[in-house]
Every structure is written in C-alpha cells, then in structure tokens.
Amino acid sequence: MPKVQVVDINGQKVDEINLSDAIFGIEPNKYLLHEMVVNYLANQRQGTQSALTRAEVAGGGRKPWRQKGTGHARQGSIRAPQWRHGGVVFAPKPRDYSYTVNKKERKLAMKSAFSSKIIDNNLIVLNELNLENYKTKDMVKILSAINANKKALLVLPDMNMKVIFSARNIPGVKTTQVNTLNVYDILNYDSLIIVKDAVSKIEEVYA
C-alpha cells in the first residue's frame, strides 16, 4: 500500500496517508495511457478544416482550348487540381474526430496514470488549501514551498474560486476538480498536487 507524506502550504510534513493499492499501486498500462492521450487529443479537434474540390471552385465551365492541334496538353477545365486556383484533390471537409473509449479502459487508464505519478515520486498531498485573498503571489509562494516549481496540476475537492483565480495566471499551472480529471492532464504535468479531501473522493470514484 503506497504511503505518502501530507504537507501543509509551507512544505512541512504534518501527516502520512495510505493510498489505495487498487488505484495508486498498480502496474501502469502503457498501451491504455497512450490510447487515452490519443483519444483526448482527437476529442479536442474542432474538425472545421475545409477546402474546395474542383466541383466547388467558381469558373472553369468551358474547355480552355480545343482537344487537338494546339501543341498544349489536353485540358478540360481551368479549375482542375493541376491549375493555379484549381480545386483540391481529396479536399478536407468538416468532420467530427471524436470517439469514445469504453468505461473499463478509461478507469484502468486513470489508475495507471495515478500509479505512474507514485512510481515517479511526483505526487504531492496537501493537507488543505484555503487562501484568504485572490493573490497570485500567495499561490506562487505555496508552490515554491512544496517544491512544485515546474508544471503542476492542482486537484481540488470542490470548486474554490480563490485558488482557481490565484493560480490561473501562473505559467504551467492548472487547477481541476476530481470530476474533471483526465489522463492527458495527469501525464502532461510534472507534479500532481492533490488536496487531502480530494484523495478520498478519487478513491471513492475509481475504487
């Protein structure tokens, strides 16, 4: 059973917590982690790219010159793909790139992501995180105290606007809640910072 230190906002150890083996102590499934990252990126695509085929480009209704006897190659339209301002061959059209991954795979991928943070020693548990004011400076000081100076993902148990607004202008820092966590964000950020109350929610959701 993984055991991690619980620190306060000053970086001082205040407690230890035992994490669930079923969530934080499994062998990461690299295939599923890759599958979920690809799925996340595909679902983020807008799919609005569009270009005109030769049938959609204006003009080109008349044959530019007769078939034979001119010395030119035969041409049927000035809007064919080989012409300047011609249509695009296999032109991209708006489409939906999103697809779903089944529930069991999503759940196992999340557990693999959590476990990978434990293995890499990049999981930090905060006993609590309450700010008195909307202060980016205070948030920077806290992150520095807990040695999360690189890219950090901060997982909150509930919506806390003071924390969210204080962290949103810090480059490389993102706040999220348990119900909006995803594999891509967990892997994309160097440090995973979880408030203690959020740990129990994670174990409840992914048990």
C-alpha positions in Angstrom: 0.0 0.0 0.0 1.6 3.3 -1.1 2.3 5.7 1.7 2.9 9.4 1.0 3.6 12.4 3.2 1.0 15.0 3.7 2.4 18.5 3.8 1.0 21.9 4.6 1.2 25.1 2.5 4.6 25.8 4.0 6.0 22.5 2.8 6.2 21.0 6.3 5.2 17.4 6.9 2.1 17.2 9.0 0.9 13.6 8.5 1.2 10.4 6.4 -1.6 8.9 4.3 -2.0 5.3 3.0 -3.3 5.3 -0.6 -5.4 2.6 -2.1 -3.4 -0.2 -3.8 -6.1 -0.6 -6.4 -5.7 3.0 -7.6 -2.2 4.2 -6.7 -0.3 0.9 -6.6 -0.9 -0.9 -9.9 1.5 -1.6 -12.8 0.8 1.2 -15.3 -0.7 0.0 -18.6 1.3 2.0 -21.1 -0.9 0.9 -24.0 -4.1 2.3 -22.4 -2.3 5.5 -21.3 -1.3 6.1 -25.0 -4.8 5.2 -26.1 -6.4 7.8 -23.7 -4.0 10.5 -24.7 -4.8 10.0 -28.4 -8.5 9.9 -27.6 -8.2 13.2 -25.6 -6.4 15.0 -28.4 -8.8 13.7 -31.0 -11.8 14.9 -29.0 -10.2 18.4 -28.7 -10.0 18.8 -32.5 -12.5 21.2 -33.9 -12.8 19.5 -37.2 -13.6 22.7 -39.1 -10.9 22.5 -41.8 -12.4 22.8 -45.2 -11.2 23.3 -48.8 -12.9 23.4 -52.2 -12.9 20.5 -54.7 -12.9 21.1 -58.4 -16.6 20.9 -58.5 -17.0 23.7 -55.9 -14.4 26.2 -57.3 -16.1 29.0 -59.3 -15.4 29.1 -63.1 -13.9 26.5 -65.4 -17.1 25.5 -67.1 -15.7 26.0 -70.6 -12.9 23.8 -72.1 -9.9 26.2 -72.3 -8.8 25.2 -75.8 -9.7 22.6 -78.3 -8.6 19.0 -77.8 -6.1 18.7 -80.6 -3.8 20.7 -82.7 -2.7 23.5 -80.3 0.6 21.9 -79.0 -0.7 22.1 -75.5 -1.6 19.2 -73.3 -5.3 18.4 -73.4 -7.3 20.2 -70.7 -11.0 20.1 -69.8 -11.2 22.8 -67.2 -9.1 25.6 -65.7 -10.3 24.6 -62.3 -8.7 21.1 -62.4 -6.3 20.4 -59.5 -3.1 21.0 -61.6 -4.1 24.6 -62.4 -3.4 27.6 -60.2 -6.6 28.4 -58.3 -7.9 24.9 -59.2 -9.7 22.7 -56.8 -8.0 20.5 -54.2 -7.8 16.7 -54.7 -9.5 14.9 -51.8 -10.2 18.2 -50.1 -10.7 18.1 -46.3 -14.2 18.7 -45.2 -15.7 19.5 -41.7 -15.9 16.3 -39.7 -16.1 15.0 -36.1 -12.9 13.4 -35.0 -14.2 12.4 -31.5 -14.7 8.8 -30.4 -15.3 7.0 -27.2 -13.2 4.6 -25.2 -15.1 2.0 -23.1 -15.6 2.7 -19.4 -13.4 -0.1 -18.1 -10.4 1.0 -20.2 -10.9 4.7 -19.1 -11.0 3.6 -15.5 -7.9 1.5 -15.8 -6.0 4.2 -17.6 -6.8 6.7 -14.8 -5.5 4.2 -12.2 -2.4 3.7 -14.4 -1.8 7.5 -14.6 -2.1 7.9 -10.8 0.2 4.9 -10.2 2.8 6.4 -12.6 3.0 9.5 -10.5 3.6 7.5 -7.4 6.4 5.5 -9.2 8.0 8.7 -10.4 7.6 10.3 -7.0 5.7 13.2 -8.5 2.6 13.1 -6.2 2.2 15.7 -3.5 -0.6 15.6 -1.0 -1.6 18.9 0.7 -3.5 18.8 4.0 -5.6 21.8 2.9 -5.6 24.7 0.6 -7.5 27.8 1.6 -6.5 31.3 0.5 -7.7 34.5 2.2 -7.4 36.6 -0.9 -7.2 36.4 -4.7 -3.4 36.6 -4.8 -1.2 35.0 -7.4 1.8 35.9 -5.3 0.5 33.7 -2.4 -0.1 30.8 -4.8 3.5 31.1 -6.2 4.8 31.0 -2.6 2.9 27.9 -1.8 4.0 26.0 -5.0 7.6 27.0 -4.2 7.4 25.8 -0.6 6.1 22.3 -1.7 8.8 22.1 -4.5 6.3 22.2 -7.4 8.3 24.7 -9.4 7.7 23.0 -12.8 4.4 22.3 -14.5 1.9 21.4 -11.8 -1.7 20.1 -11.8 -3.6 21.0 -8.7 -6.6 18.8 -7.9 -9.2 20.4 -5.6 -12.1 18.5 -3.9 -14.6 21.3 -4.8 -14.7 24.5 -6.7 -12.6 27.1 -4.9 -12.6 30.3 -6.8 -9.9 32.0 -4.7 -7.4 29.1 -5.5 -8.5 28.9 -9.2 -8.2 32.7 -9.8 -4.9 32.9 -7.9 -3.3 30.0 -9.9 -4.7 30.8 -13.4 -2.0 33.4 -14.3 0.9 31.2 -13.3 2.6 29.6 -16.4 2.5 25.8 -16.3 -0.1 25.6 -13.5 -3.6 24.2 -13.9 -6.4 23.7 -11.4 -9.1 21.0 -11.7 -11.6 19.0 -9.7 -11.9 15.3 -9.2 -14.9 15.1 -11.6 -12.9 16.8 -14.5 -9.6 14.9 -14.1 -8.3 13.2 -17.2 -5.3 11.1 -18.1 -3.8 13.6 -20.5 -3.5 16.3 -17.8 -2.1 13.9 -15.2 0.7 12.8 -17.6 1.2 16.3 -19.1 2.1 18.0 -15.8 5.3 17.2 -13.9 3.7 17.4 -10.4 0.3 16.1 -9.4 -0.8 18.1 -6.3 -3.9 16.7 -4.6 -5.6 18.3 -1.6 -6.2 15.6 1.1 -10.0 15.8 0.9 -9.8 15.1 -2.9 -7.8 11.9 -2.3 -10.8 10.2 -0.6 -13.1 11.4 -3.5 -10.7 9.9 -6.0 -10.6 6.6 -4.2 -14.4 6.6 -4.0 -14.8 7.3 -7.7 -12.2 4.8 -9.0 -12.4 2.1 -6.4 
